[in-house]
Amino acid sequence: MIRAAQHTDVAAVLALVHGLAAYEREPDAVSMTDEDLVTALFGDPPAAYCLVALDAGTVVGCALWHPTFSTWTGKAGMYLIDLFVRPEHRRHGHGRALLAELAQLCVQHGYQRLEWAVLDWNTPAHVFYRSVGAAPTSEWTTWRLDATAITALAGPRQSPDIG
């Protein structure tokens, strides 16, 4: 079963995020707290949205996403931040069901794109995503400013010289 995450799912979703970080070989990279996730998912406005996959009432997978906008299409879209299913629950249809529910949300909201990033070495994910009809984009490289670089680029604010 797939449903929207609830406040009571926060600890389970955060555990899945930690599981994803370990799988992606960055087990110490997650600094998000339960409180951060509550604010992100249930704040006004939410910064992100989350679906959870349940197996016998237990959260075994999640899909975190946020809306995007394309100047090419002039329409909103969806960016899938994380999709993760616990290893012992894979190959039971949870990942496909999460993606299908995201696709349904795209249709309901008129979103024209559903996009995400996958590590180059994650060939099992590549195979899975191709099996649902997804294709990698080419000639684009993701760029990022981390918090330190953002602060450095923003620099000190200077007051305009009036006078």
N, C-alpha and C positions, 0 to 999 in steps of 0.2 A: 504494500500500500504506500502511496505517495501522498504527502500533505504538506501544507505550509508549516514551517517551524513555529513552535510556541515557546513562551518563556521557559517552560519546564524542560525544553530540549537543549537549552544553551550549553550545559555541561557536556552533553553527549556530542553536540556539534563541535565544540572546542576540542574535545578528545579526537574527533575525526580530523580536524585541522592539524593537530599534532601528529596523527598517524600519517597524513599526507606529507607533512614536512619530513618525517623520518624516511618515508618512501622516496622522496625527492632528494635525499642525502643532505638535508639541512635540518637535523633534529633540534638544533638550538636556535633556529631562526625565528620561531614564533614568540612574540612578546605580548600578544593579545591576551587580555584577561576576560573572565566571564562578564564583568561590567562593561568592558569595551564592546563585546559582542552584543550585549543587551542594547546598548546605546546605538550600535550600528543597525541592528535589525528592527528595533522597536522605538527608536527615537522619532522626533517630529521635525523634519521628515526622516525616514529611514535612509541610511547611506547604502544599504544592501538588502537583499531579500534572500530567503533560504527555503528550500524544500528539503524534506527528509524522507528517506526510505525506511520503512518499518518491516521487520520480520518478527512475527509472534509478539508484537507490541514493543519491540526493542529497536531503537534507532541504529541502523547498520550502514547508512550512507547519507550523503547530503550533496546538495548543489547550491552554491552561493553565487548570486548574480546581481548585476545592477543594470539599469537602463543606459543606453548610449544614444548618440545621434549621428547620422551620416549626412554630410553636406552633399554627397553624391546622390543619395536617394531622396533627401529632404524628409526622411522619416526616422522615427526612433528605432532602436534595435536593442539587443540584449548582449551583455558581455558576461560570460560564464567565468567567474573568478576561480572557483574550485569545484571539482566533481570528484568525490572519493567514496568508495565502498570498501568496508573492511575486507581484507584479503579472504577471510574464511567465508564471506558471503558473496563473493564474486561468482559469476557464471550462473546466477539464479535470476537474472533479469532486472536487478535493481538499477544498475547504471543505465540500461536502455529505458527503463520506466521513468527515471529522473529526466533523461533527455527528452523523452516523449512528452512529459508534462511541461517542460520548458518550451517545447515546440508549440504545445497547445496555448500556453500563455502568450507566445509571440503572435499566434493567429488571433487570439482574443483582443490583444492590444494593437494590432496592426503593425507589429514590429517587422521590419524587412530583413533583418540580419540577426543571426545568433553566432557569435564569435567567441573564441577562446584561444589560449596559448598552451602548447604542449612542449615539454622538454624534448630536444632532439634525440636523446638516447632512449626515451620511453616508448620503445617499439610496441609493447603490448597495448598501450593507449592508442598508438597510431592505427593499429589493426582494428581495434574496437571502434574508433571514430569513423574509419573508412566503412566499416560494416553497417553503419547507420546512415551513410550517404554524405558524410562530411569530407571535405578535401582541404589540404593545407594551402595557404596562400604562398606565393613566391615573390621574391624581389622586395620584401618588406622585412625589416629588422626592428624588433621592439627596443625602444630606448627608454631609459629611466633616470630620473633624478631621485636619489635617496634623500632622507631628511637632512643630512649634513650638506649635501649639494644644494638643496632648496634654500637652506638658510644662507649659504655662501652667495648664491645667485641673487637672492632677495636683497642682501646687504643691508646696511643701515639706511633707514629712511631719512632723506634729507628734506628739510623744509624749503619750500620755494623762496627764492630771494625776491621779496617784494619791497620795492622801495627806493 
